[in-house]
Every structure is written in structure tokens, then in C-alpha cells.
Amino acid sequence: MKILFAIAHYFNPDGGGKHGSLSKDSRSRIIALSTCITHLWALFGKSQRLIDIAHAVAVPVNKPQAHDLDIVICTTRNHHLLGQLPIPKGVYHHHATQAEPMLLGFECHALLRDCLGRYDYYCYLEDDLILRDPWLFIKLNWFTQQAGDLNLLQPNRYELSPAGGIGKAYIDGELAARVTERFQNVAEKPELKGHIMEHPVMFRRTLNPHAGCFFLNAKQMGYWAQQPYFLDRDTRFIGPLESAATLGIMRTFRIYKPAPDNASFLEIQHFGTAFLSLIGRDIQGGKR
């Protein structure tokens, strides 16, 4: 299988600090992006080995889950940290643009569209997201086989606490209905149910389809690219960053996420604790 990842990456230490990409300190962003790229290769690339101690040889493993990857980092106006990443440059491609920084995600959309016909999956990631599930594409393929290509399964984003307190928090809880009702009807097929290894799993239409990412198979990407609103750079969903990640797919597909009882079925880590640290301070529920 051939997989294309387009990652929107921006860093400007003079930007005022509202987002991690605008922080004075670049270290956390370097760690986040490096970890993002490293995990993509570790989970889905072909360089996976088992050390055979008896014969002193490293042998290939996980062959069915080893794929051909292309990782493209999209940047704008030379505001990036690629020169400081502690990873070889050959593991990714650099796609430089002159886009408005807040609209950089839409340049990723254009890149994905321009590569139609060459890949089996077309993926978008913000640069602070880390995948840790080697069965991600197996699960996504199973879901579309069961539900059809017009239904899209999105992961639940989570943050981890380094020590003490709440150890893990999913950060994209439901929004007020008015935020997304212009773009989706969650009452249409509100739930889907299935079984994995004799274990029941439930997926629900969500009032917050945002995950900072999406993973579309070739049919889904082609279908979205044919829509009249594709690349219209509409930013009506919360803001430009959220819209680039979510608005287009929300207008095109019925979006589901794993229900809370099996939230970890499909998930992706958000680097840092920006949201988790709000629990017990601005958000109630910090006690166990």
C-alpha cells in the first residue's frame, strides 16, 4: 500500500505565542514534529526488524503493515524548523509555499489533490500530532468496508500527563450544536455498531468532528476533490486552522468517532498538555 502524508508545519517565534507555533521556545515544536515523523516511519514503514539473537541477524517483521510512505512537510515563507530537526532530511520532502500562514493547511489539500491516482491513502496532519497505533489503516479499511466510503471515521485526540493527576484526557469533547449544524446533520445515521475480536464497538456522529487530521482512502479523496467547495478556503468552522483540518471533510462525509466507552479504538496523541492542564483549573472533574 502507498500512503501520502501531508503535514502543515509553521513556526514563528515573533508571532505572539497564542499557539505552539508562535512560541518563543522552539524546543517543544522540534520534539513534536520529529516525533510525528519518526513514528510514521516506525509504524508504517518497511524498516521494521526483529533481532534474532541466536543467529545474530535482524529479520523483517510486520510485513503486511509495512507500506511505501511519502511524507511531505508543507511550510510557508521560510517560517519553519526543518533545519533543526534531529532526523535525516531524506525521510521527508519539503514543499515550500508563500501561503498566508493561517491558510497553510489548504496548501496541503492542494498537494493531496495533485497526487490523486498515485496513493491508496491521503492523509493530513497538524505538526504536533503523534500516531501510536500500527493498526490504524487496518481499522480504517475495516470501517469503510462495513460502513461505506461516505462515512469517515476520525480518531479521538488525547493528551498524556507526565506524572500524577489525570493520566490521559481526550480533548475534543462535544461542541454546542449550533457550531456545526450548518455543515452536518448528526441525526442522520447517528450510530454505527460492530464487533472486533468478539468485542462490541460503537461509533457515533459527533458535534466536534475536529481531530487536527484526516485519513482518506483514494476513493474518498477523489470524491472530495470533485466537490465544488474543494479548496474554497472556507474558514467558518471555528477558525482557519480548524477549518483546514475539518470543515471540508465535514461537508463531504458523515463523520464518526469511537464512542466514549471505546474511545481508544482509534486515537491520536496531541503533543503537550495544553488542554489536559485545564482540568481542575478552568474545567471541573479533576478528582478521581
ZADO-1210 file (C-alpha; in nm, 4 decimals, padded with zeros to 6 digits):
<atoms>
<atom x="00.0000" y="00.0000" z="00.0000" code="MET" pos="1"/>
<atom x="00.1193" y="00.3538" z="-00.0763" code="LYS" pos="2"/>
<atom x="00.0429" y="00.6288" z="00.1725" code="ILE" pos="3"/>
<atom x="00.0911" y="01.0046" z="00.1385" code="LEU" pos="4"/>
<atom x="00.1154" y="01.2211" z="00.4497" code="PHE" pos="5"/>
<atom x="00.0937" y="01.5993" z="00.4160" code="ALA" pos="6"/>
<atom x="00.1962" y="01.7816" z="00.7344" code="ILE" pos="7"/>
<atom x="00.1325" y="02.1531" z="00.7816" code="ALA" pos="8"/>
<atom x="00.4287" y="02.2987" z="00.9717" code="HIS" pos="9"/>
<atom x="00.4770" y="02.6602" z="01.0760" code="TYR" pos="10"/>
<atom x="00.6903" y="02.8259" z="01.3412" code="PHE" pos="11"/>
<atom x="00.7392" y="03.1957" z="01.4049" code="ASN" pos="12"/>
<atom x="00.8869" y="03.2978" z="01.7436" code="PRO" pos="13"/>
<atom x="00.7767" y="03.6563" z="01.6806" code="ASP" pos="14"/>
<atom x="00.4119" y="03.5647" z="01.6372" code="GLY" pos="15"/>
<atom x="00.2875" y="03.6434" z="01.9876" code="GLY" pos="16"/>
<atom x="00.2598" y="03.2984" z="02.1433" code="GLY" pos="17"/>
<atom x="-00.1138" y="03.2252" z="02.1013" code="LYS" pos="18"/>
<atom x="-00.0359" y="02.8828" z="01.9521" code="HIS" pos="19"/>
<atom x="00.2605" y="02.6490" z="01.9988" code="GLY" pos="20"/>
<atom x="00.3770" y="02.7509" z="01.6512" code="SER" pos="21"/>
<atom x="00.4163" y="03.1087" z="01.7783" code="LEU" pos="22"/>
<atom x="00.6068" y="03.0339" z="02.0972" code="SER" pos="23"/>
<atom x="00.9413" y="03.1925" z="02.1789" code="LYS" pos="24"/>
<atom x="01.0782" y="02.8474" z="02.2649" code="ASP" pos="25"/>
<atom x="01.1209" y="02.6198" z="01.9633" code="SER" pos="26"/>
<atom x="01.2268" y="02.3090" z="02.1557" code="ARG" pos="27"/>
<atom x="00.8818" y="02.1602" z="02.2106" code="SER" pos="28"/>
<atom x="00.7891" y="02.2124" z="01.8448" code="ARG" pos="29"/>
<atom x="01.1075" y="02.0437" z="01.7294" code="ILE" pos="30"/>
<atom x="01.0360" y="01.7450" z="01.9544" code="ILE" pos="31"/>
<atom x="00.6726" y="01.7280" z="01.8414" code="ALA" pos="32"/>
<atom x="00.7440" y="01.7307" z="01.4673" code="LEU" pos="33"/>
<atom x="01.0422" y="01.4966" z="01.4965" code="SER" pos="34"/>
<atom x="00.8340" y="01.2502" z="01.6971" code="THR" pos="35"/>
<atom x="00.5476" y="01.2779" z="01.4490" code="CYS" pos="36"/>
<atom x="00.7711" y="01.1880" z="01.1542" code="ILE" pos="37"/>
<atom x="00.9673" y="00.9201" z="01.3400" code="THR" pos="38"/>
<atom x="00.6517" y="00.7401" z="01.4485" code="HIS" pos="39"/>
<atom x="00.5066" y="00.7400" z="01.0967" code="LEU" pos="40"/>
<atom x="00.8093" y="00.5519" z="00.9687" code="TRP" pos="41"/>
<atom x="00.8268" y="00.3237" z="01.2723" code="ALA" pos="42"/>
<atom x="00.4595" y="00.2259" z="01.2485" code="LEU" pos="43"/>
<atom x="00.4032" y="00.2077" z="00.8736" code="PHE" pos="44"/>
<atom x="00.7415" y="00.1972" z="00.7007" code="GLY" pos="45"/>
<atom x="00.9331" y="-00.1065" z="00.5781" code="LYS" pos="46"/>
<atom x="01.2327" y="-00.0761" z="00.8113" code="SER" pos="47"/>
<atom x="01.0919" y="-00.2893" z="01.0921" code="GLN" pos="48"/>
<atom x="01.3096" y="-00.5675" z="01.2279" code="ARG" pos="49"/>
<atom x="01.3232" y="-00.8448" z="01.4868" code="LEU" pos="50"/>
<atom x="01.6624" y="-00.9181" z="01.6403" code="ILE" pos="51"/>
<atom x="01.7214" y="-01.2919" z="01.6096" code="ASP" pos="52"/>
<atom x="01.9667" y="-01.3354" z="01.8961" code="ILE" pos="53"/>
<atom x="02.0548" y="-01.6961" z="01.8193" code="ALA" pos="54"/>
<atom x="02.1671" y="-01.6145" z="01.4656" code="HIS" pos="55"/>
<atom x="02.2823" y="-01.2536" z="01.5288" code="ALA" pos="56"/>
<atom x="02.0665" y="-01.1168" z="01.2499" code="VAL" pos="57"/>
<atom x="01.7847" y="-00.8643" z="01.2204" code="ALA" pos="58"/>
<atom x="01.4955" y="-01.0024" z="01.0184" code="VAL" pos="59"/>
<atom x="01.1962" y="-00.8153" z="00.8682" code="PRO" pos="60"/>
<atom x="00.8681" y="-00.8184" z="01.0629" code="VAL" pos="61"/>
<atom x="00.5139" y="-00.6821" z="01.0283" code="ASN" pos="62"/>
<atom x="00.5308" y="-00.7188" z="00.6512" code="LYS" pos="63"/>
<atom x="00.1536" y="-00.6800" z="00.5956" code="PRO" pos="64"/>
<atom x="00.1691" y="-00.3457" z="00.7802" code="GLN" pos="65"/>
<atom x="00.4846" y="-00.2197" z="00.6071" code="ALA" pos="66"/>
<atom x="00.3969" y="00.0292" z="00.3364" code="HIS" pos="67"/>
<atom x="00.5513" y="00.2724" z="00.0897" code="ASP" pos="68"/>
<atom x="00.5399" y="00.6159" z="00.2527" code="LEU" pos="69"/>
<atom x="00.5871" y="00.9687" z="00.1301" code="ASP" pos="70"/>
<atom x="00.5902" y="01.2364" z="00.3995" code="ILE" pos="71"/>
<atom x="00.5659" y="01.5944" z="00.2753" code="VAL" pos="72"/>
<atom x="00.6165" y="01.8890" z="00.5107" code="ILE" pos="73"/>
<atom x="00.4331" y="02.1958" z="00.3856" code="CYS" pos="74"/>
<atom x="00.5750" y="02.5301" z="00.5012" code="THR" pos="75"/>
<atom x="00.5337" y="02.8947" z="00.4162" code="THR" pos="76"/>
<atom x="00.7605" y="03.1994" z="00.3907" code="ARG" pos="77"/>
<atom x="01.0596" y="03.0225" z="00.5435" code="ASN" pos="78"/>
<atom x="00.8940" y="03.0124" z="00.8882" code="HIS" pos="79"/>
<atom x="00.9834" y="02.6576" z="00.9881" code="HIS" pos="80"/>
<atom x="01.2207" y="02.4439" z="01.1939" code="LEU" pos="81"/>
<atom x="01.3183" y="02.1817" z="00.9380" code="LEU" pos="82"/>
<atom x="01.6851" y="02.2711" z="00.9598" code="GLY" pos="83"/>
<atom x="01.6833" y="02.1926" z="01.3317" code="GLN" pos="84"/>
<atom x="01.5118" y="01.8533" z="01.3250" code="LEU" pos="85"/>
<atom x="01.7318" y="01.5727" z="01.4635" code="PRO" pos="86"/>
<atom x="01.6293" y="01.3362" z="01.1829" code="ILE" pos="87"/>
<atom x="01.7700" y="01.2757" z="00.8332" code="PRO" pos="88"/>
<atom x="01.6334" y="01.5089" z="00.5669" code="LYS" pos="89"/>
<atom x="01.5801" y="01.2139" z="00.3347" code="GLY" pos="90"/>
<atom x="01.2874" y="01.0805" z="00.5365" code="VAL" pos="91"/>
<atom x="01.0601" y="01.3644" z="00.4251" code="TYR" pos="92"/>
<atom x="01.0068" y="01.6031" z="00.1351" code="HIS" pos="93"/>
<atom x="00.9853" y="01.9793" z="00.1809" code="HIS" pos="94"/>
<atom x="00.7056" y="02.1637" z="-00.0003" code="HIS" pos="95"/>
<atom x="00.7642" y="02.5386" z="00.0382" code="ALA" pos="96"/>
<atom x="00.4833" y="02.7862" z="-00.0307" code="THR" pos="97"/>
<atom x="00.4039" y="03.1547" z="00.0070" code="GLN" pos="98"/>
<atom x="00.0606" y="03.0957" z="00.1569" code="ALA" pos="99"/>
<atom x="-00.0864" y="03.3004" z="00.4372" code="GLU" pos="100"/>
<atom x="00.0306" y="03.1176" z="00.7497" code="PRO" pos="101"/>
<atom x="-00.3203" y="03.0535" z="00.8832" code="MET" pos="102"/>
<atom x="-00.4199" y="02.9059" z="00.5459" code="LEU" pos="103"/>
<atom x="-00.1243" y="02.6698" z="00.5135" code="LEU" pos="104"/>
<atom x="-00.3438" y="02.3647" z="00.5675" code="GLY" pos="105"/>
<atom x="-00.5227" y="02.4348" z="00.2403" code="PHE" pos="106"/>
<atom x="-00.1893" y="02.4059" z="00.0583" code="GLU" pos="107"/>
<atom x="-00.1773" y="02.0521" z="00.1947" code="CYS" pos="108"/>
<atom x="-00.5205" y="01.9907" z="00.0407" code="HIS" pos="109"/>
<atom x="-00.3900" y="02.1079" z="-00.2974" code="ALA" pos="110"/>
<atom x="-00.0887" y="01.8792" z="-00.2662" code="LEU" pos="111"/>
<atom x="-00.3089" y="01.5795" z="-00.1849" code="LEU" pos="112"/>
<atom x="-00.5345" y="01.6525" z="-00.4814" code="ARG" pos="113"/>
<atom x="-00.2404" y="01.6913" z="-00.7183" code="ASP" pos="114"/>
<atom x="-00.1220" y="01.3422" z="-00.6198" code="CYS" pos="115"/>
<atom x="-00.4518" y="01.1681" z="-00.6945" code="LEU" pos="116"/>
<atom x="-00.4032" y="00.8346" z="-00.8648" code="GLY" pos="117"/>
<atom x="-00.0672" y="00.7650" z="-00.7030" code="ARG" pos="118"/>
<atom x="-00.1591" y="00.6556" z="-00.3490" code="TYR" pos="119"/>
<atom x="-00.4016" y="00.4348" z="-00.1592" code="ASP" pos="120"/>
<atom x="-00.4388" y="00.6745" z="00.1351" code="TYR" pos="121"/>
<atom x="-00.4176" y="01.0530" z="00.1524" code="TYR" pos="122"/>
<atom x="-00.3500" y="01.1894" z="00.4998" code="CYS" pos="123"/>
<atom x="-00.3335" y="01.5321" z="00.6606" code="TYR" pos="124"/>
<atom x="-00.1678" y="01.6036" z="00.9949" code="LEU" pos="125"/>
<atom x="-00.1006" y="01.9087" z="01.2037" code="GLU" pos="126"/>
<atom x="00.2627" y="01.9104" z="01.3119" code="ASP" pos="127"/>
<atom x="00.2014" y="01.8349" z="01.6800" code="ASP" pos="128"/>
<atom x="00.0149" y="01.5058" z="01.6359" code="LEU" pos="129"/>
<atom x="00.1679" y="01.1652" z="01.7052" code="ILE" pos="130"/>
<atom x="00.0279" y="00.8337" z="01.5830" code="LEU" pos="131"/>
<atom x="00.0994" y="00.5299" z="01.8003" code="ARG" pos="132"/>
<atom x="-00.1345" y="00.2676" z="01.6511" code="ASP" pos="133"/>
<atom x="00.0203" y="00.0414" z="01.3827" code="PRO" pos="134"/>
<atom x="-00.3276" y="-00.0939" z="01.3066" code="TRP" pos="135"/>
<atom x="-00.4666" y="00.2483" z="01.2124" code="LEU" pos="136"/>
<atom x="-00.5147" y="00.1760" z="00.8429" code="PHE" pos="137"/>
<atom x="-00.6400" y="-00.1758" z="00.9083" code="ILE" pos="138"/>
<atom x="-00.9094" y="-00.0261" z="01.1318" code="LYS" pos="139"/>
<atom x="-00.9957" y="00.2485" z="00.8828" code="LEU" pos="140"/>
<atom x="-01.0254" y="-00.0032" z="00.5990" code="ASN" pos="141"/>
<atom x="-01.2422" y="-00.2299" z="00.8151" code="TRP" pos="142"/>
<atom x="-01.4686" y="00.0648" z="00.8983" code="PHE" pos="143"/>
<atom x="-01.5200" y="00.1727" z="00.5365" code="THR" pos="144"/>
<atom x="-01.5757" y="-00.1892" z="00.4310" code="GLN" pos="145"/>
<atom x="-01.8559" y="-00.2074" z="00.6872" code="GLN" pos="146"/>
<atom x="-01.9997" y="00.1440" z="00.6575" code="ALA" pos="147"/>
<atom x="-01.9135" y="00.2666" z="00.3069" code="GLY" pos="148"/>
<atom x="-01.6867" y="00.5415" z="00.1780" code="ASP" pos="149"/>
<atom x="-01.9290" y="00.8246" z="00.2559" code="LEU" pos="150"/>
<atom x="-01.8818" y="00.7518" z="00.6265" code="ASN" pos="151"/>
<atom x="-01.5484" y="00.8672" z="00.7670" code="LEU" pos="152"/>
<atom x="-01.4002" y="00.7561" z="01.0975" code="LEU" pos="153"/>
<atom x="-01.1966" y="01.0211" z="01.2770" code="GLN" pos="154"/>
<atom x="-00.9626" y="00.9487" z="01.5708" code="PRO" pos="155"/>
<atom x="-01.0087" y="01.0867" z="01.9193" code="ASN" pos="156"/>
<atom x="-00.7270" y="01.3249" z="02.0110" code="ARG" pos="157"/>
<atom x="-00.5778" y="01.2870" z="02.3561" code="TYR" pos="158"/>
<atom x="-00.3060" y="01.4281" z="02.5790" code="GLU" pos="159"/>
<atom x="-00.0978" y="01.2467" z="02.8387" code="LEU" pos="160"/>
<atom x="00.0111" y="01.3760" z="03.1766" code="SER" pos="161"/>
<atom x="00.3798" y="01.3215" z="03.2539" code="PRO" pos="162"/>
<atom x="00.3044" y="01.2361" z="03.6179" code="ALA" pos="163"/>
<atom x="00.0188" y="01.2490" z="03.8678" code="GLY" pos="164"/>
<atom x="-00.3364" y="01.3767" z="03.8335" code="GLY" pos="165"/>
<atom x="-00.5386" y="01.2852" z="03.5251" code="ILE" pos="166"/>
<atom x="-00.3180" y="01.0494" z="03.3251" code="GLY" pos="167"/>
<atom x="-00.4987" y="01.0828" z="02.9925" code="LYS" pos="168"/>
<atom x="-00.7594" y="01.3222" z="02.8602" code="ALA" pos="169"/>
<atom x="-00.9463" y="01.3234" z="02.5303" code="TYR" pos="170"/>
<atom x="-00.9562" y="01.6866" z="02.4288" code="ILE" pos="171"/>
<atom x="-01.2220" y="01.7189" z="02.1572" code="ASP" pos="172"/>
<atom x="-01.5463" y="01.6835" z="02.3502" code="GLY" pos="173"/>
<atom x="-01.8790" y="01.7870" z="02.2041" code="GLU" pos="174"/>
<atom x="-01.9358" y="02.1433" z="02.0870" code="LEU" pos="175"/>
<atom x="-02.2643" y="02.3323" z="02.1042" code="ALA" pos="176"/>
<atom x="-02.4917" y="02.2053" z="01.8262" code="ALA" pos="177"/>
<atom x="-02.5018" y="02.5467" z="01.6594" code="ARG" pos="178"/>
<atom x="-02.1284" y="02.5326" z="01.5793" code="VAL" pos="179"/>
<atom x="-02.1577" y="02.2533" z="01.3242" code="THR" pos="180"/>
<atom x="-02.5292" y="02.2274" z="01.2372" code="GLU" pos="181"/>
<atom x="-02.4748" y="02.4390" z="00.9241" code="ARG" pos="182"/>
<atom x="-02.2370" y="02.1763" z="00.7904" code="PHE" pos="183"/>
<atom x="-02.3662" y="01.8401" z="00.9112" code="GLN" pos="184"/>
<atom x="-02.6767" y="01.6617" z="01.0349" code="ASN" pos="185"/>
<atom x="-02.5713" y="01.4343" z="01.3207" code="VAL" pos="186"/>
<atom x="-02.9243" y="01.2904" z="01.3427" code="ALA" pos="187"/>
<atom x="-02.8623" y="01.1134" z="01.0114" code="GLU" pos="188"/>
<atom x="-02.7364" y="00.7632" z="01.0961" code="LYS" pos="189"/>
<atom x="-02.6287" y="00.8741" z="01.4458" code="PRO" pos="190"/>
<atom x="-02.4678" y="00.5451" z="01.5498" code="GLU" pos="191"/>
<atom x="-02.2883" y="00.2515" z="01.3951" code="LEU" pos="192"/>
<atom x="-02.2072" y="-00.0685" z="01.5821" code="LYS" pos="193"/>
<atom x="-01.9695" y="-00.3526" z="01.5166" code="GLY" pos="194"/>
<atom x="-01.7584" y="-00.6248" z="01.6742" code="HIS" pos="195"/>
<atom x="-01.3816" y="-00.6569" z="01.6808" code="ILE" pos="196"/>
<atom x="-01.2334" y="-00.9786" z="01.8199" code="MET" pos="197"/>
<atom x="-01.5720" y="-01.0554" z="01.9764" code="GLU" pos="198"/>
<atom x="-01.5685" y="-00.7163" z="02.1496" code="HIS" pos="199"/>
<atom x="-01.8506" y="-00.4685" z="02.0748" code="PRO" pos="200"/>
<atom x="-01.7505" y="-00.1264" z="01.9433" code="VAL" pos="201"/>
<atom x="-01.9697" y="00.1769" z="01.8878" code="MET" pos="202"/>
<atom x="-01.9175" y="00.4802" z="01.6668" code="PHE" pos="203"/>
<atom x="-02.1215" y="00.7990" z="01.6943" code="ARG" pos="204"/>
<atom x="-02.1796" y="01.1057" z="01.4819" code="ARG" pos="205"/>
<atom x="-02.0072" y="01.3858" z="01.6645" code="THR" pos="206"/>
<atom x="-02.0773" y="01.7527" z="01.7245" code="LEU" pos="207"/>
<atom x="-01.6999" y="01.8004" z="01.7265" code="ASN" pos="208"/>
<atom x="-01.5502" y="01.6217" z="01.4260" code="PRO" pos="209"/>
<atom x="-01.2186" y="01.8038" z="01.4678" code="HIS" pos="210"/>
<atom x="-00.9064" y="01.5951" z="01.5239" code="ALA" pos="211"/>
<atom x="-00.6380" y="01.8060" z="01.3562" code="GLY" pos="212"/>
<atom x="-00.6022" y="01.5355" z="01.0924" code="CYS" pos="213"/>
<atom x="-00.7810" y="01.3104" z="00.8460" code="PHE" pos="214"/>
<atom x="-00.7063" y="00.9852" z="00.6637" code="PHE" pos="215"/>
<atom x="-00.8875" y="00.9357" z="00.3330" code="LEU" pos="216"/>
<atom x="-00.8678" y="00.6369" z="00.1027" code="ASN" pos="217"/>
<atom x="-00.8246" y="00.7023" z="-00.2682" code="ALA" pos="218"/>
<atom x="-01.1983" y="00.6939" z="-00.3430" code="LYS" pos="219"/>
<atom x="-01.2746" y="00.9355" z="-00.0595" code="GLN" pos="220"/>
<atom x="-01.0007" y="01.1783" z="-00.1620" code="MET" pos="221"/>
<atom x="-01.1150" y="01.1714" z="-00.5232" code="GLY" pos="222"/>
<atom x="-01.4769" y="01.2288" z="-00.4239" code="TYR" pos="223"/>
<atom x="-01.3907" y="01.5247" z="-00.2001" code="TRP" pos="224"/>
<atom x="-01.1719" y="01.6833" z="-00.4669" code="ALA" pos="225"/>
<atom x="-01.4690" y="01.6774" z="-00.7073" code="GLN" pos="226"/>
<atom x="-01.6892" y="01.8849" z="-00.4782" code="GLN" pos="227"/>
<atom x="-01.7461" y="02.2478" z="-00.5859" code="PRO" pos="228"/>
<atom x="-01.6298" y="02.3779" z="-00.2479" code="TYR" pos="229"/>
<atom x="-01.2986" y="02.1918" z="-00.2517" code="PHE" pos="230"/>
<atom x="-01.0143" y="02.4398" z="-00.1928" code="LEU" pos="231"/>
<atom x="-01.2547" y="02.7327" z="-00.1470" code="ASP" pos="232"/>
<atom x="-01.0566" y="02.8140" z="00.1705" code="ARG" pos="233"/>
<atom x="-01.3730" y="02.8496" z="00.3737" code="ASP" pos="234"/>
<atom x="-01.2819" y="02.9238" z="00.7380" code="THR" pos="235"/>
<atom x="-01.6256" y="02.9270" z="00.9023" code="ARG" pos="236"/>
<atom x="-01.5588" y="02.6352" z="01.1372" code="PHE" pos="237"/>
<atom x="-01.4065" y="02.7970" z="01.4483" code="ILE" pos="238"/>
<atom x="-01.1082" y="02.9426" z="01.2595" code="GLY" pos="239"/>
<atom x="-00.8664" y="02.8833" z="00.9701" code="PRO" pos="240"/>
<atom x="-00.6663" y="02.6078" z="01.1409" code="LEU" pos="241"/>
<atom x="-00.9720" y="02.4082" z="01.2446" code="GLU" pos="242"/>
<atom x="-01.1384" y="02.4646" z="00.9091" code="SER" pos="243"/>
<atom x="-00.8378" y="02.3361" z="00.7139" code="ALA" pos="244"/>
<atom x="-00.8350" y="02.0182" z="00.9174" code="ALA" pos="245"/>
<atom x="-01.2074" y="01.9568" z="00.9419" code="THR" pos="246"/>
<atom x="-01.4560" y="02.1735" z="00.7515" code="LEU" pos="247"/>
<atom x="-01.4055" y="02.0195" z="00.4064" code="GLY" pos="248"/>
<atom x="-01.4403" y="01.6617" z="00.5258" code="ILE" pos="249"/>
<atom x="-01.7350" y="01.7550" z="00.7497" code="MET" pos="250"/>
<atom x="-01.9210" y="01.8952" z="00.4472" code="ARG" pos="251"/>
<atom x="-01.8402" y="01.5845" z="00.2404" code="THR" pos="252"/>
<atom x="-01.8725" y="01.2829" z="00.4706" code="PHE" pos="253"/>
<atom x="-02.0738" y="01.1631" z="00.7671" code="ARG" pos="254"/>
<atom x="-01.8089" y="01.1813" z="01.0368" code="ILE" pos="255"/>
<atom x="-01.7962" y="00.9362" z="01.3242" code="TYR" pos="256"/>
<atom x="-01.5682" y="00.8948" z="01.6219" code="LYS" pos="257"/>
<atom x="-01.5351" y="00.5997" z="01.8587" code="PRO" pos="258"/>
<atom x="-01.7869" y="00.6379" z="02.1428" code="ALA" pos="259"/>
<atom x="-01.6547" y="00.7201" z="02.4937" code="PRO" pos="260"/>
<atom x="-01.6738" y="00.3600" z="02.6154" code="ASP" pos="261"/>
<atom x="-01.4275" y="00.2597" z="02.3429" code="ASN" pos="262"/>
<atom x="-01.2629" y="00.5948" z="02.2803" code="ALA" pos="263"/>
<atom x="-00.9211" y="00.4372" z="02.2349" code="SER" pos="264"/>
<atom x="-01.0284" y="00.2256" z="01.9378" code="PHE" pos="265"/>
<atom x="-00.8941" y="00.4993" z="01.7100" code="LEU" pos="266"/>
<atom x="-00.6897" y="00.7774" z="01.8656" code="GLU" pos="267"/>
<atom x="-00.4018" y="01.0168" z="01.8074" code="ILE" pos="268"/>
<atom x="-00.1850" y="01.1983" z="02.0592" code="GLN" pos="269"/>
<atom x="-00.1715" y="01.5761" z="02.0778" code="HIS" pos="270"/>
<atom x="00.1772" y="01.6731" z="02.1918" code="PHE" pos="271"/>
<atom x="00.1968" y="01.8530" z="02.5260" code="GLY" pos="272"/>
<atom x="-00.0622" y="01.9160" z="02.7957" code="THR" pos="273"/>
<atom x="-00.2207" y="02.2437" z="02.6886" code="ALA" pos="274"/>
<atom x="-00.5745" y="02.1052" z="02.7197" code="PHE" pos="275"/>
<atom x="-00.5211" y="01.8460" z="02.9910" code="LEU" pos="276"/>
<atom x="-00.3785" y="02.1091" z="03.2248" code="SER" pos="277"/>
<atom x="-00.7133" y="02.2910" z="03.2181" code="LEU" pos="278"/>
<atom x="-00.8789" y="02.0092" z="03.4161" code="ILE" pos="279"/>
<atom x="-00.9170" y="02.1147" z="03.7754" code="GLY" pos="280"/>
<atom x="-00.8495" y="02.4769" z="03.6847" code="ARG" pos="281"/>
<atom x="-01.0859" y="02.6012" z="03.4146" code="ASP" pos="282"/>
<atom x="-01.2609" y="02.2642" z="03.3675" code="ILE" pos="283"/>
<atom x="-01.4235" y="02.0701" z="03.6504" code="GLN" pos="284"/>
<atom x="-01.3648" y="01.6995" z="03.7002" code="GLY" pos="285"/>
<atom x="-01.0064" y="01.6769" z="03.8126" code="GLY" pos="286"/>
<atom x="-01.0787" y="01.4463" z="04.1061" code="LYS" pos="287"/>
<atom x="-01.0614" y="01.0711" z="04.0545" code="ARG" pos="288"/>
</atoms>
